[in-house]
Amino acid sequence: MQVYTPYSEARQKLASVLDKAETTGGVVIIKRRDGRSFSSGGSPKSPVSPLGCPIDRGTISTDERVDLVREERGQTRAEVSALVSDVLVLFFVVSFRFSVFVEQVCA
């Protein structure tokens, strides 16, 4: 981060100040004599994904994206439902076998 004081220095070198902000990708702060400060930063040349993945816009339509999300949500719900039913069946089988075991031990 580059800080320029006084304001007149930054004003005289405005082109180089903005070039530095662009090339370094950082922020340039310009302070005035009265204490106010202004910041300027270079803008990114292309949009950047917050996940660090390249952004590919325009390959599929919004409707196709909505269909994909709905399809995935439906599959996920079906998979979760099947898993829950499997766990419940397993729980009842184990409970039954445990109760049979307890009856045999206590008898």
Rosetta blueprint (number, residue, H / E / L):
1 M L
2 Q E
3 V E
4 Y E
5 T L
6 P L
7 Y H
8 S H
9 E H
10 A H
11 R H
12 Q H
13 K L
14 L H
15 A H
16 S H
17 V H
18 L H
19 D H
20 K H
21 A H
22 E H
23 T H
24 T H
25 G L
26 G L
27 V E
28 V E
29 I E
30 I E
31 K E
32 R L
33 R L
34 D L
35 G L
36 R L
37 S E
38 F E
39 S E
40 S E
41 G E
42 G L
43 S L
44 P L
45 K L
46 S L
47 P L
48 V L
49 S L
50 P L
51 L L
52 G L
53 C L
54 P L
55 I L
56 D L
57 R L
58 G L
59 T L
60 I L
61 S L
62 T H
63 D H
64 E H
65 R H
66 V H
67 D H
68 L H
69 V H
70 R H
71 E H
72 E H
73 R H
74 G H
75 Q H
76 T H
77 R H
78 A H
79 E H
80 V H
81 S H
82 A H
83 L H
84 V H
85 S H
86 D H
87 V H
88 L H
89 V H
90 L H
91 F H
92 F H
93 V H
94 V H
95 S H
96 F H
97 R H
98 F H
99 S H
100 V H
101 F H
102 V H
103 E H
104 Q H
105 V H
106 C H
107 A L
